[in-house]
Amino acid sequence: MNNDSGTYRVLVIADESCVDPAFAAELADHAAGRTVEALVIAPAIGSWLSRWTGAESQYADARTHLDATVAALARAGITARGETGAGDPLQAADDGLREFAAHEVVFVTKPGTSTDWVERGVVETAKTRYAVPVTHIVLPVA
């Protein structure tokens, strides 16, 4: 992927708020001295029943995580914007890559949360699906 601007573009798929300064530092490390620009997508994760009934709580939760993450990245000097996305993290990544030419896709999880991305093989599937590097970052338990 061409990087004429010197900016390292990262697509972040996060199931939790990524406010730990170590998260932003890790993204900066991946950029190897380049400026980092991030698109953060917070999948609207809910139960089958909540999706079927159209419950909006999963979107509110995703928006809360998204706003906190974008603000934390901005405090760390990373240009970031965000949006809520499909409840399926791979679909969210597919959608994100259609609008954001990323150099890397980063899936972020936190131990003890309700998502089962790792068990479902999301990260491994993404590594075979995408032409850019795919990373999994596990946030520390607060």
GICORUR-V685978 format. One record per residue. PSI is psi as a letter, one per 20 degrees, with the letter a starting at -180 (none if undefined). Layout:
PSI
PSI
This chain:
p
p
l
h
i
j
p
o
p
p
o
p
o
p
i
r
p
m
i
p
h
h
g
h
h
g
g
h
g
h
i
l
i
q
q
p
p
q
o
p
p
o
p
n
p
r
r
g
g
h
g
h
i
k
p
i
h
h
h
g
g
g
h
g
g
g
g
g
g
g
g
g
g
g
h
j
j
p
p
q
r
r
q
q
a
q
h
p
h
h
g
g
g
g
g
g
h
h
i
o
n
q
i
q
p
p
p
p
r
p
q
j
r
i
q
k
g
g
h
i
k
g
g
g
g
h
h
h
h
q
i
r
q
p
q
p
p
o
q
q
p
none
